[in-house]
């Protein structure tokens, strides 16, 4: 296995894994090493049958401040910048295209690529005092790649305001505009994130995998294409053992016994 740095993995039972960005000295910045490690971890967990749900969080004072600006400042060649940003994009795609649902659990700040990471996750919850921003414009580096993820969660004008002003937004507003699902007192955040993960983990792994893939794929289609595609998906899903078991269990008023087949 390739070396994993600045990332910790914990098993929380019920098939739930916690992935923690663990570089608090840099506010969990997404350095090249950290991005590489996260990519490795997500690839492993997405292939792991025992993993049902992933919770992504940050250690220390907050979630992530985005790219490591000291590292970026030290780079000189165009090819080096391209490598960094391309690798970060691969990480975001691995989260979206991966088989497992990913929940971002945010405390403190999620800025720039950190905000991009939150927006790339399937679900996101935060502490009441969490803040979010795409502040690149303030330092002359527009948040172009974070924009891709944020604009797929938030309406155009609200996204553009974040991008053009660089201003941070609080958790309440982040929920209102669709960047996160909910926010809680910091003392309850761990429990609420775990409860959400447990609820998802109790479903058929196969069904969740089918649904996640179909959700993102149909978003890129026209209305007609989306209905044709999802009709095929539901037909294939109906042929699975778990669909038959789930319907039978509902009709028989019992708890379904998932086979993930």
C-alpha positions in Angstrom: 0.0 0.0 0.0 1.2 3.5 -0.8 2.1 5.7 2.2 -0.8 7.6 3.7 0.1 10.9 5.5 -2.1 13.5 7.1 -5.2 11.3 7.0 -6.6 9.0 9.7 -9.2 6.3 9.2 -11.4 5.0 12.0 -14.1 2.3 12.1 -17.3 3.5 13.8 -19.1 0.2 13.6 -22.3 -0.4 11.5 -20.0 -0.4 8.4 -19.3 3.4 8.9 -15.7 4.7 8.4 -14.5 8.1 9.6 -11.9 9.7 7.3 -10.2 12.6 9.1 -7.9 15.1 7.4 -5.2 15.3 10.1 -2.8 18.2 9.5 -4.1 20.7 12.1 -0.9 22.8 12.0 -1.9 23.9 8.5 -5.6 24.0 9.3 -5.9 20.7 7.4 -4.7 22.2 4.2 -5.1 20.2 1.0 -1.4 19.9 0.2 -0.2 17.6 -2.6 0.6 14.8 -0.1 -2.7 15.1 1.7 -4.7 15.1 -1.6 -2.7 12.0 -2.7 -3.5 10.3 0.6 -7.2 11.1 0.5 -7.4 9.8 -3.0 -5.8 6.5 -1.9 -8.1 6.2 1.1 -11.3 6.8 -0.9 -10.2 4.4 -3.6 -9.7 1.7 -0.9 -12.9 2.4 0.9 -15.0 2.5 -2.3 -13.8 -1.0 -3.1 -14.2 -2.3 0.5 -17.4 -4.3 0.8 -17.5 -3.9 4.6 -17.7 -0.1 4.3 -21.2 1.2 3.9 -20.9 5.0 4.6 -18.0 7.4 4.9 -17.9 10.4 7.2 -15.3 13.0 6.2 -14.0 15.4 8.8 -11.1 17.6 9.9 -9.0 17.4 13.0 -8.1 20.3 15.3 -9.8 23.7 15.0 -11.6 23.2 11.7 -12.5 21.2 8.6 -10.0 22.6 6.0 -8.6 25.9 4.9 -8.2 24.7 1.3 -4.9 24.4 -0.6 -1.6 24.9 1.2 -0.7 28.5 0.1 2.9 28.1 1.2 3.2 25.0 -1.0 1.5 26.8 -3.9 3.8 29.8 -3.5 6.9 27.5 -3.6 5.9 26.0 -7.0 7.4 27.6 -10.1 6.4 25.6 -13.1 3.1 25.5 -14.9 3.3 21.7 -14.9 3.5 21.7 -11.1 0.3 23.8 -10.7 -1.5 21.7 -13.3 -0.5 18.5 -11.4 -1.8 19.9 -8.1 -5.2 21.1 -9.4 -5.7 18.0 -11.6 -5.1 15.7 -8.7 -7.5 17.7 -6.5 -10.1 17.4 -9.2 -9.5 13.6 -9.3 -10.2 13.5 -5.5 -13.5 15.3 -5.9 -14.6 13.0 -8.7 -13.6 9.9 -6.7 -16.0 11.1 -4.0 -18.8 11.7 -6.4 -18.3 8.7 -8.6 -17.4 6.3 -5.8 -19.8 3.6 -4.6 -20.1 4.8 -1.0 -22.2 7.7 0.3 -19.9 10.4 1.8 -21.1 12.8 4.6 -19.0 15.9 5.3 -18.9 16.7 9.0 -17.8 20.3 9.3 -16.6 22.3 12.3 -14.7 25.6 12.1 -14.0 26.8 8.6 -14.3 25.1 5.2 -12.6 27.6 2.8 -11.7 27.4 -0.9 -10.8 23.8 -1.8 -12.1 22.9 1.7 -15.5 24.3 0.7 -15.2 22.4 -2.6 -14.7 19.2 -0.6 -17.9 19.8 1.3 -19.8 20.6 -1.8 -18.5 17.4 -3.4 -19.8 15.1 -0.7 -23.2 13.6 -1.0 -24.4 15.1 2.3 -23.0 17.6 4.7 -23.7 18.6 8.3 -21.9 21.2 10.4 -21.6 22.8 13.7 -23.8 25.9 14.3 -20.6 28.1 14.2 -19.1 26.7 11.1 -18.2 29.1 8.2 -17.8 28.5 4.5 -16.1 30.6 1.8 -14.5 30.7 -1.6 -12.1 33.5 -0.9 -9.6 33.1 -3.6 -10.5 36.4 -5.3 -9.0 38.1 -2.2 -5.5 36.9 -3.1 -5.8 37.1 -6.8 -6.5 33.4 -7.4 -10.1 32.9 -8.4 -11.7 29.8 -6.9 -12.3 28.2 -10.3 -12.2 24.6 -9.3 -14.2 25.0 -6.1 -16.7 26.9 -8.2 -17.5 23.6 -10.1 -18.6 21.8 -6.9 -20.3 24.8 -5.2 -22.3 25.8 -8.4 -23.7 22.3 -8.6 -25.2 22.7 -5.1 -26.0 26.4 -4.9 -27.9 28.7 -7.3 -25.9 30.8 -9.8 -26.3 34.2 -8.2 -25.6 33.0 -4.7 -22.5 31.1 -5.9 -21.3 34.1 -7.8 -21.7 36.4 -4.8 -19.5 34.0 -2.8 -16.9 33.8 -5.6 -16.8 37.6 -6.4 -16.8 38.9 -2.8 -14.8 36.2 -1.1 -17.0 36.7 1.9 -17.7 33.8 4.3 -21.2 32.6 5.1 -22.5 31.0 8.3 -24.0 27.6 8.7 -27.6 28.9 8.8 -27.2 30.5 5.4 -25.2 27.6 4.0 -28.2 25.4 4.8 -30.7 27.9 3.3 -28.8 27.9 0.0 -28.3 24.2 -0.1 -24.5 23.9 0.6 -25.2 21.8 3.7 -28.1 19.7 4.9 -28.2 20.8 8.5 -26.3 22.3 11.4 -26.2 21.5 15.1 -24.6 22.6 18.3 -21.0 21.4 18.3 -21.7 19.1 21.3 -24.3 17.2 19.2 -22.5 17.2 15.8 -20.7 13.9 16.2 -23.9 12.1 17.3 -26.1 13.7 14.6 -23.6 12.8 11.8 -23.3 9.2 13.1 -27.1 8.9 13.3 -27.4 10.0 9.7 -24.7 7.6 8.7 -26.3 4.7 10.6 -29.7 5.3 8.9 -28.0 5.1 5.5 -25.9 2.1 6.5 -29.1 0.2 7.4 -30.3 0.2 3.8 -29.2 -2.2 1.1 -25.7 -1.5 0.0 -26.5 -2.5 -3.5 -29.6 -0.2 -3.7 -27.6 2.8 -2.3 -24.8 2.2 -4.8 -27.3 2.0 -7.7 -29.1 5.1 -6.6 -26.0 7.3 -6.0 -24.6 6.5 -9.4 -28.0 7.1 -11.1 -28.5 10.4 -9.3 -25.3 12.1 -10.5 -25.5 10.6 -14.0 -29.1 11.8 -14.7 -28.2 15.4 -13.6 -26.0 15.7 -16.7 -28.9 14.6 -19.1 -31.8 16.2 -20.7 -35.2 15.5 -19.1 -36.1 12.9 -21.8 -32.7 11.2 -21.6 -32.9 11.2 -17.8 -36.3 9.4 -17.7 -35.1 6.9 -20.3 -31.9 6.2 -18.3 -33.6 6.0 -14.9 -36.4 3.7 -16.2 -33.6 1.3 -17.3 -32.0 1.7 -13.9 -35.2 0.9 -12.0 -35.9 -2.1 -14.2 -32.4 -3.5 -13.5 -32.8 -2.6 -9.8 -36.1 -4.5 -9.7 -34.4 -7.7 -10.8 -32.1 -7.6 -7.7 -32.7 -9.9 -4.8 -32.8 -6.9 -2.4 -35.6 -5.2 -4.2 -37.7 -8.3 -4.0 -36.8 -8.8 -0.4 -37.6 -5.2 0.5 -41.0 -5.3 -1.1 -41.8 -8.7 0.4 -40.7 -7.4 3.9 -42.9 -4.3 3.5 -46.0 -6.4 2.5 -45.3 -8.9 5.3 -44.7 -6.1 7.9 -41.2 -7.3 8.8 -37.6 -6.1 8.7 -35.9 -6.8 5.4 -32.8 -9.0 5.4 -30.5 -7.5 2.9 -28.2 -9.7 0.8 -26.7 -6.8 -1.2 -27.4 -8.8 -4.4 
